[in-house]
Amino acid sequence: MLRTIGLAALFMAWLPLARAQLAIEITGAGAQRIPIAIVPLAGEKVLPPGISTIVRADLERSGLFRGLELPPLTPEPNENSNVNYAEWRSRLADALVVGSVTPRPDGRFDANFRLYDVVKQKPIGGLGFTFAKEQVRVTAHRIADFVYEKLTGEKGVFSTRIAYVVKRGNRYELQVADADGAGQETALASFEPIISPVWSPDGKRLAYVSFENKKPVVYVHTLADGKRHVVANFKGSNSAPAWTPDGQRLAVVLSREGGSQLFMVNADGSGVRRLASSTAIDTEPRFSPDGQWIYFTSDRGGSPQIYRMPAGGGEPQRITFEGSYNVSPRISPDGKTLAYITRNSGKFQVALLDLSTRQAQILTDSEHDESPSFSPNGRMILLATVIGGRGVLSAVSSDGRMKQRLSTAAGDVREPAWGPFVE
Amino acid sequence: MRAITVSAIACAVLLGACATTSEDQKPAPTESATKPPSTTTQPVKPSGVTPVEAGKPTATSPFAVLKDPNNILSKRSVYFDYDKFEVKDEYRKLVEAHANFLKANPSAKMLIQGNADERGSREYNVGLGQRRADSVKKMLTLLGAREDQIESVSLGEEKPVCTAATEDCYAKNRRGDMLYNGEY
């Protein structure tokens, strides 16, 4: 029943998040949202802001849920309490989350929760976690992922991470944060530009382009230990890295043989070989999720357009036809749609092309959109745009109905990349 | 009621979840393409003392002309039209002078940094900047410079000299800069 609820309702809210430097503002229209009662977990007050608060913020930010306002409940229900379905129905809840947080002798905590379908009057499932104090947010995101998946049928992305570049003055930082913008960490700081970060399929490494040598050079950077190595530093420019779906190799753009051309290179920098040959700018390669195709931007037809060719090389086919500037191709995780940037009456906006019907739809109304990036479940597209002269991150649902904005108090944010699911 | 709760399964996952990061990038301050003139000679005083700055090119060094504001070689920038990469006629003399300098000084090396204005995709703009740098390089080699003296690279839209969103600014940023070894 819950799975078939349609999507469409208005939603305007500020959701300020404690400790988050990237604040999230939801500005768009959401769906007919599932009303859900997320009862504060019994005993969660010892870990502010409370796991239930983070779970609710996650679910509401998806645009698919509406957290119900609840009066103080005595006694505090937990995962073992009997559920009075009639009472929760009268509060208009379709779903209910109850649980508890218990301190352990070793200083860590146990969190247990259970999710109920109030309409069908039956439990859906539950989980238990043991976690340290610093892992409150990670734990809450995992609970939100569980609830989201059980009630919508698709995987949640609350425990995934995003990467982006912040520019403050002449300082550039490559940062990684939770999908809600909290818990950001700086992976790399430089006084020269950093662009085009892309996550390895296992979520452990980032490939990117750094200008620290007065020219673009491609690096691979392991996040856990901060170790990085050069993947491509040939004569000329080295840019636009894209991982193969198996994480073994990268497509890159090199000018070492003249022009900007597509090459393949192993992730350790060995085995470079040319992939294609043209007299045009060929750049921004991306592999389809099945690894069969490389989508890329090329101006071989006179204006920059999106093409694709077999991943092993071969005859390119043109994909975009409308307009004179279509760039930055990104394939959805299911391989069925293509997000890209189109110039529309002088405005650079995110468009989505259905690859089977060839129907394109513009999803944003901003003017300086760049670098679209799908969430790993395909529901949202993260992008960089400019608002009030400042670079901010924005997200739009792939149906175009809901929009979010992530901005930071100081500096320009750009070059977002949404990381993969992490197990 | 059926017990569905699973306990303590995510512990190991959670412990491994938080990646540490490091900051291993040393500051790399930018050197601008047009540096101020280095040595300024004072008029010779009655005592006959000429001030000398150690470590700077002397007037007899062939590279000194590169810094002489009265010499065309002190000019290093070639500007391009929107979406174009051909070197315009007005810059031919400048490129020719640098080609002659590279010919006359076989040990001289040059880095050409191509640039684009901020509009559109960063990576496509890397491509446009590369095309502009390649175009300057091609003209230099046609005029007699050795191919291995020159590296052409792109900074895309990343190093604007002018940051306003105006046509004037965009024009200043569509640029190729010629830098000699020691200047980058």
Interface residues (C-beta under 8 A of the other chain):
Chain A: E79 D110 N112 R114 P123 G125 G126 L127 G128 F129 T130 F131 A132 E134 Q135 V138 T139 R142 S159 N170 V176 E185 T186 A187 L188 A189 S190 F191 E192 P193 I195 S196 K204 V209 S210 F211 E212 K214 K215 P216 L223 A224 D225 G226 R228 K235 G236 S237 S239 A240 V253 S255 G258 G259 S260 I281 T283 E284 T297 D299 P304 Y325 V327 S328 I341 R343 F348 E370 S371 E415 V422 E423
Chain B: M1 R2 I4 T5 V6 S7 A8 I9 A10 C11 V13 L14 L15 A17 C18 A19 T20 T21 S22 E23 D24 Q25 P27 A28 P29 T30 L111 Q113 R119 G120 S121 R122 E123 Y124 V126 G127 L128 G129 Q130 R131 D134 E151 S152 V153 S154 L155 G156 E158 K159 Y184
